[in-house]
Amino acid sequence: MALIIERDGATCVWCGRAFDDRHVPPTTEHLVPRIKGGPSWIENEVAACKRCNNERGHRTLGEFIVECEGLARTPDIARIERTLTALTHAILERGGQRRARPYIASQLRRIARHRPPH
């Protein structure tokens, strides 16, 4: 967890709230769920508050981004894209993860539609 927070900052990827030990406890979340073939690699993990992590369940990234936006939360789309891109590179280097590859590609396409204008 400490490495992920050091890499990404101490805020939830889904709602942007800052972590604390009392009201907003941090958890690690797999962007590509294990059920979709996602590995337990640091490149597949982001920091999320316990509330958001529990609420996402097995919804796709695109589905949960839309849901968060509907709840007036601000998902960190750049962080999600950066993590998925790092995961793609890690898969190319290490091999395997055949089930995860099409999921990652489809979610990157879907997320691109939610990217804020530059």
Stockholm file with secondary structure:
# STOCKHOLM 1.0

chainA/1-118         MALIIERDGATCVWCGRAFDDRHVPPTTEHLVPRIKGGPSWIENEVAACKRCNNERGHRTLGEFIVECEGLARTPDIARIERTLTALTHAILERGGQRRARPYIASQLRRIARHRPPH
#=GR chainA/1-118 SS CHHHHHHHCSBCTTTCCBCCSSSSCEEEEESSCGGGTCCSSGGGEEEEEHHHHHHHTTCCHHHHHHHHHHTTCCCCHHHHHHHHHHHHHHHHHHCCCTTHHHHHHHHHHHHHTTCCCC
#=GC SS_cons         CHHHHHHHCSBCTTTCCBCCSSSSCEEEEESSCGGGTCCSSGGGEEEEEHHHHHHHTTCCHHHHHHHHHHTTCCCCHHHHHHHHHHHHHHHHHHCCCTTHHHHHHHHHHHHHTTCCCC
//
